[in-house]
Amino acid sequence: MLRALAVDDEQPSLEELLYLLNADPRIGSAEGASDATEALRRLNRALESGPGGPEAIDVVFLDIHMPGLDGLDLARLLGGFARPPLVVFVTAHEGFAVQAFDLKALDYVLKPVRRERLAEAVRRAAQLRGTAPLIPVHEPDPDHISVELGGVTRFVAVEDITHAEAHGDYARLHTAQGSHLVRIPLSTLEERWRSRGFVRIHRRHLVALRHIGELRLDAGTVSVLVDSVELQVSRRHARQLRDLLLRRTTS
């Protein structure tokens, strides 16, 4: 059973989060803290207690915007622990997801918090702490990918995605209407979408061939124009890309 600490300076949000956590059968105990200072005091007790001690904390559900130390600051401090707890950010702001990943966050849940979405974060924490069997997660529809925006799950058509950009264990999907950050490594998307006309052009970029408007050569460097965005092509991928584009234009 997971031992959780929820940190949020807004009391109604904290109470709702604790209610949802306590309702999850994988949570053995859930405590609350109204700011980072209070949370640090509690986490220091957990550190002194040790991983299997009575004061141990397995996972911290952490707001970002708080007075004094914010959630990102607290996560940085936790990174210095010998055995840091898992961190799940729970925030109303989508724009900090990349920073959260850089701090090794387990998940990034947007407010208003939905029970199903929080349960997914708890499931991941339980898997990493060895308290639940590993169950693969599959997209419900191969023609779409689910993204979360403002606490609402939406389904983006794969054919609308022009390219994807790597951010560690995350990928940012670009469409003509905007971009979406998803917790899927670029290598996974490359394997999943290879048959759908996506090709790796760089360690950071996966591109839909149908959205490439131009192939540019300039002083030995190769780039492509994808819906008015110019992306560099690495040397190791340049030949394969040229061959694929030639086959596509002659077929």
C-alpha angles and dihedrals in degrees: 000000000000122000109214138192119199118200122194131137092211107083098207091051091047093050092048092049092049090048092053093045094050089050091059111092091215091063113085095181136358125195130184135224125187098209142011094262092057089045092052091053089053093045092049088057088051090051092051091047093055130225095297097034127116092254096049121132119205102184137015121209102205135192116212107212108062133137116265110000109022126213094267091053091050092049090053090053091048089054088068093059116108089235107013121198119248113268126218115182115217110190145142091229121085094188097079097059095103092050088048090055091049087058090054095251115179094217144349116223121188125219135272082061116225118208092231094050093048090048089057090055090049090049091055092048091049091051093051092047091049097244099116137040118258108256118184116235116222130193109250093225125029090208092059139041124211118238130178121229124171092343092308123111113223132180118232118200111242090221089062093057112100098184143338128227125208121239102171108272089358132070129203112220116209125206133165088261098050143289136289131200115221130180096240123110116242090238090060092051090047091056094042096048103035091102090049094063101268118138133186111241099168137005086261102039138064114183135195106234092215090061096052108109101175141014110211129198118193125166093330096315123112127210138164132218111228113183091326093315116114114216127187119239116215119230094245091056100038098086094047091049093051091049092049093049092048091050090048094053095045098044 
